[in-house]
């Protein structure tokens, strides 16, 4: 019988993490699942807990929270893999604001659906990204994607909106960011032996499909195909930003002339003029960075999901 380590971020989803604990106990106990549950107490704590759980040979480490909690568990598992040559499988119970990593990994939101997914325990191997730069010269792993520019500032602003949660907080933050961040830096992007220079208000480098709880940055992405999907938006006017939003909600932005898409296994992005605000899975990489090196590492972590292709 598999042994589960459940790592709960109690403050995720405006306190939904803490409220979920009783439900998780009920579901897993009734299903005769063998598990231990622990809560995080500070930023970065889930990294240490996930690494320790792998070292102690738990079969599955479960992130209970949102994208930030999932990102920390991924980093803990990847550290374990680097140190010990192996790591536990990963599960997710989504109770955060965006839950974009889980969406791309085919894990349904909510405690009940998340627990049912764990109980049935279908697994697949997924790719993991690595970004080096900003506040992480040693590197930070990511499961869903990296945002550079506009969408990073949206994330900064969404966190401040304590009176909203979930996707509405991102929509409100988008409307605010239009008036805060509209001068695109001139960037150079080197990817798979190609190079471009372009003023770019936003660049999304995706392993998953979605960011911000509803914006389909890379609708064609697969997190097990060995490629990153890149979506670059040129400098546009404020009014054009508003008119592009529906395309991102539907995942049809590739039809618009200011938007360019690429695939790559490895890339480097530099700011020639201006600077790069950057996040990975919603976690801040830097507020004003100069250069990033990004790489996709294929088939790194087994994920418990609804369907395995």
N, C-alpha and C positions, 0 to 999 in steps of 0.2 A: 504493500500500500504506500502511495506517495505521501511524503511529509511536506507540509506547506508552512512557509514563514509569511505571515501577513503583516505588512508594514503600513500603518495608518498615519496619514498626516491629518491631525485633528482639526486644523484650521483651514483646510482646503474647502473650496466651495462655500466660503463665508460660514464655516462651521459644520458643513455637511459631513465632513470626514468624521468628526466626533460623534455626530448623530447616527452614523452608519454602523458603529461598532456593535451595538446590541443586535441589529439585524444580521450582521455577518455571523456573529456567534450562533444565532438561531438557525440560519440556513446551513452552515457547515456542520454544526453538531447533529442536526437532523439527517444530514447526508452521510454521517459517519466518516467525515474527513478528519484526518489527523493533522492538527495545526497548532502553531503558537502565534499569538498576536502581540505586537508591540507598537507603541505610538512614538512618533518623532517629537523631539523637543526643541530643535533649532534647525536653521538652514544647513544643509549638507549632512544631517544626521542619517538620512535614508541611504546615502552612499556607503557609510560605514556599516550600517545594519545589513545591507544587501551583500556587501563583500564578506562580512562575517558569516552570514547565513550560507553562502556558497562554501566557505571554508569548513563549516560545520555540516556540510553534505545534506542540506535541505534540497529536496527535489525541485520545488517551485517556490519562487519568491514573488509575492504579490504586492503591487503598488496600489494602495487605496488612497485616491486623491485625484489630482488633475495632471496636466502635462508636466508641471514642475516636479511632482513626486515621481512620476514615471521616468523623467529624465535622470533624477538622482539614482533611482534603482538601476537604470541602464548603466550609469557610470560606475556604480558599485559592482555590478556583475562583470563589466568589462575589466575593471581593476582585478577582480578575482581571476578572470581568464588569463590576464597578463602575468599574474603572480603564480598561479597554481596550474595553469594549462587547461583549465576547465571552468565552467560556471553553471549555476543552476538555471533551469528554465524560468521564464517570467510570466506572471499573470497580472491582470489589471482589473480593478473594480473602480469604475469612473464615477467620481462624485465632485469633480472640479468644475471650473468655469468653462473651459474650452473643450477639453477631452479630445483633442485632435489626433494625438498619437493613437489612442484607442480606436478612433474612427478609421484611420488608415490600416490598422491591424485587424479590423473586423471583430472588434470587441464591443458589444452593445453597451450603452450607458445605463447607469443605475445599479443599485445594490443587488436586486433580485436577478436581473439579467447577467450581471457580472459573476455572481455566485454560481448560476446555472452553467455558465461557460466554464468555470473552474471545475465544476463537478463532472462535466462531460469530457473535459481535458483533451481536446484536439490540439495538436501542436504543429507548428511549422517553423522553419529556420528563417530569420529575417536579417537583412543587412543593417549595419550601424554606421553612422557617419562620425567623422572626427574633424573638429575645427581647431586650428592653432592660431592664436593671435589675441590681441586685446588684453584682457585681464587673465588670459589662460595661455601663457607662452608654452606650457607643458601639454596643452590640449584639453578639450572637453568633448565628450561623446554626445551624440544626439540620435534620437530615434525617428523624429518626425521631420524637422527641417530647421533651416536657418533663415532669418529675416534680416535684411539690411535696408536701412533707410526708413521709409514711411511707415511700414507695418511694425517696425520696432518701436517707433515713437507712439504708435497706436497702443501697443502693449503697455508702455510706460503710463500712458494716460488712463487706460482702462483700470489699472490697479488703483488709481486715485479715486475712482468712482465708487465709493463704498455704499452708495444708495442703490446701485444696480449690480446684478450678477449675470453670469452666463453670456449668451450671445448679445443681448441688448446692451451690455456694458461695452462691447467692442464696437457696436454700431455708433453709440454715443461718442466713443473715443475717436472713431474715424472722423466724425463731423468736427470735432475739436481740433484734430491734428491737421486738417486741411488748412487751418489758419496759423498753425505753428511751424509746419515743416513743408515747404514748397519749393525751396531752392535746391535743385539736385546737384550732388557732387559729380565731378568728372571722374569716372572710374576706368581702370584698365582691368579687363578680365582675361586671363590666360587659362584656357581649358583644353585638355587633350590635344596639344600641339597647335592650337588656334589662339588668336588674340583679337580682342576688340577694345576700342575706346569710345565711351559714350557718356554724356550726362544722364544719370539714372536716378530717378526718384525712389525706386524700390527694386530690390532684387530678392527673390525667394529661391532658395536652394533646397529642394524637397526630396525626402525619402518617402514620406507619406503624401496624402492628397490635399489636406485642408489645414488652414490656420485661422485663428480668431473665432473658432466655434462655428464657422459657416462660410468662410471664403475659400473657394476651391482653387488654390494656387496651382495645383498640378493634378488635374482630374485623371490624367492617364498614368500617373505614377503607380508603381508596384514596389513594395518594400522588400522584395526578394529577387529583383531582376538584375542587380549588379550595377545600376545606373542611378545617378542623381538627376532629377528634373529641375531645370532652371527656368524661371520666369523673370524677365527683365522689363521694367517699365521706364521708358524715356522720360525726360523732362516734359511735363504737360502743365497746362494752366489749372488753376483751382477749379474752375467750372468743369473742366474735362475730368478731373479726379472724380467729381460727383457722378458724371455720366458713365464712368467706367465701373463703378461699384456694382451695378446689376450684372455685368458680365462676369465678374469674379464670383458673385453669388451663384451663378448658373454654371460656372466653369467654361464659359465660351470666350474668354478674353483673348484667346489666340487669334480670333478673327479681326482684332483691332490693330491698326497700323503702328501704333506706338508701343506695342507689346511684342516681345521677341522671346521665343522659347528654344531651349537647347537641352541636350543630355550630355553628361560627362561622368567620368569616374573620379577625376581629380581636377581641381582648379585653384587658381590664386586670384584674389581680388585686391586691388590697391586703389587708394584714393589719390588721384593726381592733384586735384583741387578739392578742398573741403575735407570732410571726415565721415566716418562710417559708424553710425549707431547700429549695434548688432545684437540679436538674441539667438539662442539655440533652444528650441522647444519652449520658448517663453522665458528662459533664464538669460539674464543679461550677460553678454560676452564683453561688451564695452559700450560706453556712451559716445565716444569719439575716437574710433580706431583708425589705423592707417593701412593695415594689410592683414589679410586672412589667407591661410592655406587650408583647403578643405579636401577631404578624401573620403570615399566610400569604402568600407570594409565589408566584403560580402560574407553572408551566411555566418553571422556571429552569435546570435542568441536565439534559442527556441522560445517561441511565444505561444501561450495558450489562447486560442481564438475559436471563433465559431466554425470556420471552414479552413481546411488546408488544401491548397491547390496542388 
